[in-house]
Amino acid sequence: MWSVVPPFADSWDVLRAYIMDPSAYVYWSTPHHQDDMQIGDAAYIFRTVDRSGVVACGVVEETPRHLSPSSKSLFAFPDRLSPPGWDEAVAPSAWKTGIRIHQSHWDDPLATDWSPAHGAVSRLSEADVAVIEGDRARR
């Protein structure tokens, strides 16, 4: 989903820069479960390729909202909706969820032997959360 833009060498570096940004705030494309997400919910960002695992932990600060030219100003941080390398035309969804990143694990992902059962955006079971949080606590 991420295009290579200078000064980055590959799309993973572009995504890393977005997640690791000092603002600690991301908008995540949310093709499913828009009605299930609430402010304060835990959010885990999972990298599925190349050292897969949870690369960031945070909390939902904005429930999913459909992004359009007329709704962009309703988002808390509209400049974070179009970061360098992101192409909304290929996004999985125009629905965006605002997530405050509390911890990044990009260089040493959590729960590397775990894989989400239902794609990129899913509701995790209590067992799934226990695996992630158990790994987080051990660090």
C-alpha positions as CSV (number, residue, x, y, z in Angstrom):
1,M,0.0,0.0,0.0
2,W,3.0,2.3,0.4
3,S,5.0,3.8,-2.4
4,V,8.7,4.5,-2.1
5,V,9.4,8.2,-1.7
6,P,12.8,9.9,-1.0
7,P,14.7,9.6,1.2
8,F,13.5,6.0,1.7
9,A,14.8,2.9,0.0
10,D,11.7,0.7,0.2
11,S,8.0,0.8,1.1
12,W,8.6,-0.7,4.6
13,D,10.8,2.3,5.4
14,V,8.0,4.6,4.4
15,L,5.5,2.8,6.6
16,R,8.0,2.8,9.5
17,A,8.4,6.5,9.2
18,Y,4.6,7.0,9.4
19,I,4.2,4.8,12.4
20,M,7.3,6.1,14.2
21,D,6.5,9.8,13.5
22,P,7.0,12.0,16.6
23,S,3.3,12.9,16.5
24,A,2.6,9.3,17.6
25,Y,-0.7,9.5,15.7
26,V,-1.8,7.4,12.7
27,Y,-4.9,7.0,10.6
28,W,-5.5,3.4,9.8
29,S,-7.6,2.3,6.8
30,T,-10.6,0.4,8.3
31,P,-12.5,-1.7,5.8
32,H,-14.4,-3.7,8.5
33,H,-15.8,-3.4,12.0
34,Q,-16.4,0.4,11.8
35,D,-19.4,0.1,14.1
36,D,-17.5,-2.0,16.7
37,M,-14.7,0.4,17.4
38,Q,-14.9,2.8,20.3
39,I,-12.7,5.5,21.7
40,G,-10.4,4.0,24.2
41,D,-10.2,0.6,22.5
42,A,-6.7,-1.0,22.3
43,A,-5.2,-1.0,18.8
44,Y,-2.4,-3.2,17.6
45,I,-0.7,-2.7,14.3
46,F,0.5,-6.0,12.8
47,R,3.1,-6.3,10.1
48,T,2.3,-9.3,8.0
49,V,5.5,-9.7,6.0
50,D,9.2,-9.6,6.7
51,R,9.6,-10.0,10.5
52,S,5.8,-10.2,11.0
53,G,4.3,-9.3,14.3
54,V,2.8,-6.4,16.3
55,V,4.9,-3.3,15.4
56,A,2.9,-0.8,17.4
57,C,0.4,-0.7,20.3
58,G,-1.9,2.2,20.9
59,V,-5.5,3.3,21.6
60,V,-8.3,4.4,19.4
61,E,-8.8,8.2,19.7
62,E,-11.1,8.7,16.7
63,T,-13.7,6.2,15.8
64,P,-13.9,5.3,12.1
65,R,-15.0,8.1,9.8
66,H,-15.4,8.0,6.0
67,L,-12.7,10.2,4.4
68,S,-13.9,12.5,1.6
69,P,-13.0,16.0,0.5
70,S,-15.8,17.4,2.7
71,S,-15.0,15.3,5.8
72,K,-11.2,15.8,5.9
73,S,-11.5,18.9,8.2
74,L,-13.5,16.8,10.7
75,F,-10.4,14.7,11.5
76,A,-8.3,15.8,14.5
77,F,-5.0,15.7,12.4
78,P,-5.9,16.1,8.8
79,D,-2.3,16.4,7.7
80,R,-1.7,12.8,9.0
81,L,-4.3,11.5,6.5
82,S,-2.0,11.8,3.4
83,P,1.5,11.1,4.5
84,P,4.3,10.8,2.0
85,G,4.1,7.5,0.1
86,W,0.4,6.8,0.9
87,D,-1.9,6.5,-2.1
88,E,-5.6,6.8,-1.1
89,A,-6.6,5.4,-4.5
90,V,-5.2,1.9,-3.5
91,A,-6.3,2.1,0.1
92,P,-8.3,-0.9,1.4
93,S,-11.0,1.5,2.6
94,A,-11.9,5.2,2.7
95,W,-12.9,4.7,6.4
96,K,-10.1,5.9,8.7
97,T,-9.6,5.3,12.4
98,G,-7.4,7.6,14.5
99,I,-4.9,5.7,16.6
100,R,-2.6,7.2,19.2
101,I,0.6,5.1,19.3
102,H,1.8,4.4,22.8
103,Q,4.6,2.0,22.0
104,S,6.4,1.0,18.9
105,H,8.0,-2.4,18.4
106,W,9.1,-1.9,14.7
107,D,12.6,-3.2,15.2
108,D,11.6,-6.1,17.5
109,P,7.9,-7.0,16.8
110,L,5.7,-8.5,19.5
111,A,3.9,-11.9,19.1
112,T,6.0,-13.0,16.1
113,D,4.6,-16.5,16.3
114,W,1.0,-15.3,16.3
115,S,-1.0,-14.4,13.2
116,P,-4.4,-12.6,13.2
117,A,-7.2,-14.9,12.0
118,H,-9.2,-12.4,10.1
119,G,-7.1,-10.1,8.0
120,A,-5.6,-6.7,8.6
121,V,-8.5,-5.3,10.6
122,S,-10.2,-7.6,13.0
123,R,-11.6,-8.0,16.5
124,L,-9.1,-10.0,18.6
125,S,-10.1,-12.7,21.0
126,E,-9.1,-12.5,24.6
127,A,-6.6,-15.3,23.9
128,D,-5.1,-13.2,21.1
129,V,-4.8,-10.1,23.3
130,A,-3.2,-12.3,26.0
131,V,-0.5,-13.5,23.6
132,I,0.3,-9.9,22.6
133,E,0.2,-8.4,26.1
134,G,2.1,-11.4,27.6
135,D,4.9,-10.8,25.1
136,R,4.7,-7.0,25.9
137,A,5.0,-7.7,29.6
138,R,8.0,-9.9,29.2
139,R,9.9,-7.0,27.7
